[in-house]
Amino acid sequence: MQAIDFNDGWSYRHLDATDEPFTPVRLPHDAMIGEPRSESAASGINAGWFEGRDYEYVRPFTPDDSMAGKRLVLEFEGVYHNAEVWVDGGRLAFRPYGYTNFRVDVTEACAAPRADGGDHEIRVIARNADQPNSRWYSGAGIYRPVTLWVGDAGHIVPDGITVSTVSLDRADASAALADAVIEVSVETSASGTVSIDVVDDEGTVVASADAATRDILDVGRGGEPGVVPAGALQAASDAGASAVAVTRIDLAGVRPWDCEHPNLYRCVARFAGRDGSRDESTATFGVRTLSWGHDGLLVNGRRVIIQGACIHHDNGVLGACAYVDAEERKIRLLKECGYNAVRSAHNPCSRALLDACDRLGVLIMDEYIDHWYIHKTQHDYVEYFDAWWRRDLADMVRKDRTHPSVVMYSTGNEVSETAQPKGVALTRRLTEYLHGLDATRPVTCGINIFFNFLSSIGMGVYSDDKAAKEAAEAERRRAAGEEQKKGKAVGSQFFNDMAGMLGADFMKTGATLPFCDWKTRDAFAAMDVAGYNYGIKRYRHDLKRYPDRLILGSETFCSDAYRFRELAKREPRLIGDFVWAGMDYLGEVGVGAWEYADYAPQFSGFGWLTAGSGRLDLTGRPLGEALYTRVALEAAPGPYIAVCPVNHTGDKHSPSAWKMSNAIASWSWNGCEGRRADVEVYARAASVALLLNGREVGRKTMRDDCIARFACTWEPGTIEAVSYDESGHEIGRHRLTSAGDDTVLAAEVESANGRLTSAAFAGMSGGDAVDPADAVVSPGRLCVVRLRYTDRNGTTKPLERGTITVDVDGGRLLGLGCAAPYDLDSFVDDETDTYYGEALAVVEAARGAGGVPGVSDAFDVSAVSDASGATVTLTATDGTHTATVSIPVR
């Protein structure tokens, strides 16, 4: 079927405000990010005090002549949540989960012209007033793209091409080319024949095959996989296609896909139906095998240690919007920090993220959900879980299964249900169901070992009763206009607070209790890989006790990166690690923040916006922890330097177990002469020395970690780290220089079209980054501009602070903000505070002069090309300083 962009021409308003005019929007659109925040908002700490509302989106649509007699299917990649799809006042579909893609057949509803001669009206309802419904910021509305699929009655169903590698043979271990056998399955809506071409990145056909379809069981009510049948209000069953063609193809001299060589091919399938129907569809794939066992996780027969980062689905100042360029930028930034994998915590990721990981060679653990049948928040998905989990998983797998980057499925996160016999049985059913959908990937589930034990003795983090009481109290306070923070800490907040007070060892040590093993072993036996949340102190013991168990650190602390890496190199059954978290995220406020009174006048309560828990901050700036990770995971030897804020040496900060350090790569602490500076050096070395303005102020031997901590008195100039091997020979050197007294406001392109520039990295290599001055953005694509207070030489001044206003010409400002975990500003305004001297603006380049946005011209080639040769110009000012940057559009 032909895929047509269906993101223009929409308007939205609040569902309960029928006198409110509709506001035009282009999808993806996060309706929640523009809502006010208030002390009485029932979302509270979970979602950063944003008000929860319900919304309706409408779009006119009349099929053009080319669509006459065709099948018309709308695909929604993500609508949060309890989505309803209506056409001309008739409800066609309902989908409760806010993170799975679903399709709706609108053929009959849109086939006949309206009696009044007008356009058909497509109406989508998205609900989010039922707060609290998530433990983090969910966003709301149609926050991922929408596609219109158009084709003959007989066609290849969307996501109907599956490619898997059966075998892979290299002449020798170092050979770049290999001979392979792949299996291709093509699902169609009718019987016929299928021809297949395998095409390389240069467009050359490297192999071909033909196959006839065979009929398969048509499950459900006459629909296709992932298509919600008209009038379907619950998931009675999974819908299936009517025919499938399966063939094996020999590929000679192909380039396999792996993390270092993410080679991709295209499978082009052409269908000829017995009824005369014709269709063509393409799927991108990588030639790679995957296996797991006593030798660890093997990609193409070679062991790969997963060095991963957990990420939520939001994109910082863009809210929940899943822009293609924003998803790619996020993956590129994480890869630069040494991560070769991401965990989509705690919901299925977007197509854009999957595609980016395929292209960049980053592995994915795609996760289904945050809970099963026990509420974590009162209005979460529990009420729908039992009826819908099979459909949800089926749609997730259909989306994932041909992506080489996806190497594992996760059925859930910290589901204390696994401490109960009922939950253990469900663990097994979920695992077996995924095996039936896709036997080529292992299944895990992230279990907090200590929390499972607490749950078994009645001290669980979550319960239906706790969730109900929390919601009732939130509603009472909202109605009374009281601040939500005054409520008693419940659920994960209580244990997060406790971990903040007691430190990172709280959960890790608790997990070593023998009772914890008793309450997790049955669930672990029901999955392929045991997912340990904060269980690193159990690794050695359990690897010996359970000789067939594979262990994954499904959620870990940053400070354990070196220890994990060294153990994993010796223990292949320890297959990987996912740090919490790779990039800071909205909601679950303050859980990972070390904040001071100058940026956070109170250490809890209203005003907090982000978790503060990221090796990259909310704007994507690498922190000292990112540099530590890069060295710990052996992505680089170092040395790197980071310094804790000298203006706050000895000051009290907000507590968190998820923060290893608040150091940043800066020696520009102007005005702090005479104060103690706490300096961190990260290096894979035998020893390191620290020099200040040429004189040595300390030297340390590296033992059992790759971090050395020094204290010295701050003075302007240059601080330098030198690393040495066992023989005392210098093997590395890195320096930071303080900024001058002059102050300017700088605006610099950090990424364009998703590709990073060298401005994105704080002392790191920058990979294949381009110079910011050479950045070019395409029409309709994103450019990210970092705003910084610097001296005239471009050195950032973290102690400078100001309110910056941004104006854009030649594009539209999509998001503007800073990384402050406590922040009263809005990301949808043209004004922002700075945080440690920096802020971030995201701009969409003008799309060009086209007609009225609609199906046929939403991505009209001539309209887009009209914008080429133009320029996006961003001007930022704080009233005293002004910066301007221009980005060519072509």
Secondary structure, 3 states (H helix, E strand, C coil): CEEEECCCCEEEEECCCCCCCCEEECCCCCCCCCCCECCCCCCHHHHCCECCCCEEEEEEECCCHHHCCCEEEEEECCCECCEEEEECCEEEEEECCCCCCEEEECHHHHHCCCCCCCCEEEEEEECCCCCCCCCCCCCCECCCCEEEEEECCCCEEEEEEEEEEEEEEECCCCCCCEEEEEEEEEEECCCEEEEEEEECCCCCEEEEEEEECEECCCCCCCCCCCEECCCECCCCCCCCCCEEEEEEEEEEEECCECCCCECCEEEEEEEEECCCCEEEEEEEECCCCEEEECCEEEECCEECCEEEEEECCCCHHHCCCCCHHHHHHHHHHHHHCCCCEEEECCCCCCHHHHHHHHHHCCEEEEECCCCCCCCCCCCCCHHHHHHHHHHHHHHHHHHHCCCCCEEEEEEEECCHHHHCHHHHHHHHHHHHHHHHHCCCCCEEEEEEHHHHHHHHCCCCCCCHHHHHHHHHHHHHHHHHCCCHHHCCCCHHHHHHHHHHHHCCHHHHHHCCCHHHHHCCHHHHHCCCCEEEECCHHHHHHHHHHCCCCCEEEEEECHHHHHHHHHHHHHCCCEEEEEECCCECCECCCCCCCCCCCCCCCCCCCCCECECCCCCECCCCCECHHHHHHHHHCCCCCCCEEEECCHHHCCCCCCCCCCCCCCCECCCCCCCCCCCEEEEEEECCCCEEEEEECCEEEEEEECCCCCEEEEEEECCCCEEEEEEECCCCCEEEEEEEECCCCCCEEEEEEEEECCEEEHHHCCCCCCCCCECHHHCCECCCCEEEEEEEEECCCCCECCCCCCEEEEEEECEEEEEEECCCCECCCCCCCCEEECECCEEEEEEEECCCCCCCCCCCCCCCHHHHHCCCCCEEEEEEECCCCEEEEEEEEC
